[in-house]
Amino acid sequence: MASPIPQTDPKAGYLELKAAIDAAVARVLEGGWYILGKEVSAFEAEFAAWNGNAHGIGVANGTDALVLALRGLGIGAGDMVATVSHTAVATVAAIELTGATPILIDIEAESFCMDPAALDAAFAREGWRIRAVIPVHLYGHPADLRAILAIARKHGAKVLEDCSQAHGAAIGGAHVGTFGDIAAFSLYPTKNLGALGDGGIVTTDDAALAQRIRELREYGWRDRYISATAGMNSRLDELQAAILRAKLAHLDRDNGRRRAVAAHYDAALANSGLRLPAVRADTTHVYHQYVVRAADREGLRARLKEAGIATNVHYPAPVHLQPAYRGRTPVGPAGMAATEAAQGEILSLPMFPQLAQADAERVTDAIVAALRA
């Protein structure tokens, strides 16, 4: 029987760069400095330059990146922050961790990203004062930032880009994370750029904002042990920074491989009856996930599992329908029709840079056979 095909495989990414990653780890272990040292500083500068930002601030994880970015913008108790319900719950949890109130907005059916028209309707609702917007570049596809920024600017709101699934995604050739006031990236192991543990980074072109976040990530210190403001402990460690530096050098290549896998899926499944990912004109999709829509999703998943092919659902329930948030998190006046329609159909196929062409073909062959059956 053929070997199982995982839906994602961070170990394969390590093995491909084993020599470089092992050397980076040894360099840190032998150096004797393990928190906020030269490796973190170098990674911050290298990632910011690669993405097209002036400043990068390494933090402990992607959720903290969002929290610190919001706090840096002055968002807190009594404020409203608009984001989507179709996202990893971390986006909404981060808003609540600042004391602010999340306002959940519907998505575009094709891109799975924030619907600008639904956002506009939320700003128009009487009594709501939305101070910030978090568009999520979900699955590696850029949100419609031009429209979202125009709406936010009209109302004096800040824009924090959630780029946790979109390292290298672009609009008009410019990377996401360079359009809004500030951006947050997760560096979780399965991301397009993933550590071998937790990590995150905040990027911005605003020097004063970057300095505030550097202070906030380490207890509000300007001078060691003296807190100028109330901060938190969220520091990227030297080991992860060194690993990320080794992997960053190959990120463009890896994103190219993801696009090649996606191109195969597009061609092989064009007439399958599945609804395939759409790509907005003038954007670059980096396929953190390749997400199809299937009328009989669970039946297809079961048949693929029998064939040794793993899939996943990102995400099985939108945030506003999850037990912790149901009935207490405000939903935009445009409703959640597109979000809720997607909930029972979305399916993430195997997607990672080391997925062999033969395995990608095995995935699509199995899908076609399952749908025919």
N, C-alpha and C positions, 0 to 999 in steps of 0.2 A: 504494500500500500504506500502511496506517495506520502511524503512528510507533510504534517499539518502546516497551513499557512496562517500566521498570526495576523491580527488586524493592524497591529503596530509592533515594533521590535527595537526598543532602545539598545538592547544588548548588541544587535547587529551593527549599530552605529559605533559602539565602543570597539568592537572587534576590528572594524575596518580601519580605525585610527589608533589601534592599540599601542603601537610604538610611541607615537607622539603624545598620547594621553598618559601613558605610564611614565614617560620622561618628564612631563609637566608635574605629575604627582610627586615624583621623586625630588624634583627641584624644590617644591614647596616643603616637603618633609625634611629635607636636608638644610633648608634655609633657616628654619627655626622661628618664622613669623607666620602666624596662621589666621589672623583676622585683620581686615582693612590694611593691607600692606601694598607692596609694589605690584603684585599680580592683579589685585582689585583695581588699583589706579590705572594700570595698563589696559585691562579689559574695558573699563569705563570709557577710556579715550578711544580705544580701537572700535568698540561697538558704536559709539556716538558718531565717529567719522564714517564708518561703513553705512550707517543709516542716514546720515546727512544732518545730524544735530550738532549743536555746539557743546552740549553737556550731557553726560551720563552719570547716573548715581546708582550703584549696585546695592540691592537690598535682599532681604532673606527669602522672599517668594513673590509671586505675582499678585497675590491678594494684598500684601503689604505695599507693593508698588502702587496699587490703586488707592489705598488708604492714605499713603504719604503724599501722593499727587494731589488728592482732594484737600488734605490738610494744608499743603503748601499753597493751594489756591484760596485758602481761607474758608473752606466749606466746613460747616459743623451743625450743631443743634439748631433746629428751626429752619434750616434750608431744605430746598427740594432739588433733587438731582434726577434728570430723566435718563433712562436707559431702556434696554429691551428686556422682555421676559424670556425670550428664546436665547439663552446664553448659559454658560456655566454659572452656578449659583454664586461663585466668588464675586462676580461683578456687583450683584445686589448686596451681598454680605458686606463688602467693603464700604458701600455707601452707609449702611447702618452702623458700621463700626466707627464712623466719624460722628454719629449722632444725627445725621441728615436723614431725610425721608426719600426713598426711591419712588419715582413715578414711572410706571412700566408702559412702554410704547410698543405698538404692533410692528411687525416686520414686513418687508417686501417679499412676496411669495417666491420670486425668482432668486434673489441674492441671499435670503435669510437674514439680511441686515436691516437696520432701523429704517422705517418708512418715513421720509421727510414730511409727507403730508400729515401723517399721524402725529409727528412731533409738533408741527405747526398748530394742529388742533389743541394739543396739550397746553401750549403757550397761551392760546386764546381763552382757555377756560377761566372763568371768573373766580378770583380768590386764590389762584395758584401763582406762585412766584418761583419759577424755576431758575436757579442760579448757576447750574452747570448741566452739561449734557455729556453722557458717555456713550458714543457710538462704538459698537463692538464689531471688529472686522472678523466676522465669524467664519470658521472653516478655512481661512486664508484668503477670503474674498473681501476687497475693500468696501466699506460702507460708502454711501453717496455723500462724501464729505463736502463737496462744493455746495450742495443744497443744504446740508445740515449746518455748515458754518454760516451760511447766509442767514438762516433762521435764527441761530443762536446769537449772532452779532446784532441782529435787528432788535433783540430783546436784552442785550447786555449780558448774556450768559457766557461762561467759560466753556471750552471744549477740551475734554480729556479723552484721548483716543485709547481704547482698550485694544492693544496690538498683540495680546497674548497668544493668538493663533495665526499671526500674520507677519512674521519676521521676513521682510523682503517683498511683501505685497506692495503694489505701487499704483498710483493714479497719474497718468500723463508722464510716466517715467520717474516720478518722485516717490520715495518710499512713504508708506503710511507711518505715522509718528512724527511727521514733519509739518503737518497741516494745522493742527490744533495748538492750544496753549501749552500742552504737555501731553506726554504719552507714557503708558505703562506696558511692560512686557513681562510675561511669565517665562521662566527658563526651566520649567519642569522637564523631566527627562524625555517625555514624548513630544515636546514641542519641536518646531522646525530647527530652532537652536536650543538644545536641551542640555542641562548639566547632568551629572550623575548623582543627583540629590536635588534639594530645593534651591531656588534662586529666582531673582527678579531684577529688573533694571528700569529706572525712570529716565526719560530723555526730555530735554527742552532746549530752546535757544535763549531762554531768559536767565541771565546770570544770577540775578537776585533770587529768583524762584529756585534755581538749582542749589544755591547756598542754603536757603531755608530747609530744603529737603535733606541736604547733608547733615544739618543740625538735628532735624527731627528724627532721623533714622538712628541717632545715637544719643538719646536722652535730652536733646536740645542743647548739647554741649557746643560752646564756642571755644572755651578753654576746658581742658580735661578735668572732669569731675565737677564742673560748675555749669549748671543748667541755666541757660539764658531764657529758655522757654520749656514748656512741658513736652517732652518727646517720648520716644519709645526705643526699643532695642530691635533693630531690623538690619542686620549686617550680612552682606555677602562674604563668605569665607574665602580664604586664599586658595584652598584646594579647588573649589568649584570655579573660581575665576580663572585659574590656570587651565583647567579642563575646557572651559568655554573659549578661551583664547585659541586652544588647539583646534577646536571644532569650528570657530568662526571663520577660519581661513578656508573652509570647505563649504560654507553655507550656500553660496551662490550655485556651486555645482550640485549640492543636494537638492536645492529648490528646482534646478533644471531637471533632475531625475524625477522629482515628484510630478512635474509638468509632463514628462514623457510617459509616465504611468497613466496620468489622467488622459493624455491624448489617445493612448491605446484603449482605455475604457470608453472614451467618447466614440471612437470608431467602431469598436466591437459591439457596443450596446445601443447603437444609434436606432435600430429598428426593433429593440427588445420589448418596447412597451413601458419601460421604466422612464421616469422623468429625470433627466440628467442635469448636472450642475450647469447653470447659465453664467456667462461672464459678461459683465457690463463693458461696453465699448470704452477704449482708452484706459483699461485697467489691467493689472497683472495679478493673476490668482496664483497663490503659492501652495494650494492644496494641502493645508494641514490635515484636512479630511476630504475625502471624495464622497459626497453625500448624494445618494439617489433617493427618489421617492417611489415607493411600491404600494399598490393598492392592498396586496396581501403580504405585508412586510413579514409577519411572523412565520408564515408558510415558507417564504423565501429564505429567511434566516435558518429555519430548521433544515431545509434541503441542503443549504450550503454547509451547515455544521456536519451533516452526514457525509459530505464530501471532504471534510477536513479543512474547511475554510472558515476562519473566524470573522465575525462582523461585530459592530457595536452600534449603539443608538446614542447620538449626541444631540439632544438629550431626551430622556423618556418622558419628562414632564416639564412644561414651562414653569418658571419660578412662581407665577401667580396662582398656579394650581398645586403647588407643593404644600404639604401640611404646615410647615413653619410659616408660610406666607399667605396662605389662602384666606381671603376675607379681610385681611388687615393691610395689604399693600395696594395703594391707589393705582388704578389702571387708567390710561389715557381715554379721553372721550370718544376716540375713534374705535374703541373696542379691541378685540384680540382675534379677529376672524382668521387672518393668515397664520398667526402663531398657532392657534388651536387646530387648524386644518393640517398643519405640518406634523403635529405631534404623533399621530398614529402611522405616518408613512415613511419618515426619514430613516435611512439606513446607511451607515458608514462602511464602505468596502475597505479591504486591506490597502494601506497607503503608508509607505515609508521608503526612503531613498534606496535602501538595499534590496527592495523587492525585485527579484529577477524577472526578466521578460517572460521566461517560461512559466513562472508562477502567476504573473499577471494574466497570461493567456489561459491558464488553468482556471483562474477566477472567472473570467468572462465566459469561458466554455461551460462552466458549471452553472452560471446564472442563466445562460440561454437554454440549457437543457432543463433546468428547474422550471423556468417559465413555460416552456413547451409542455412539460408534464402537467 
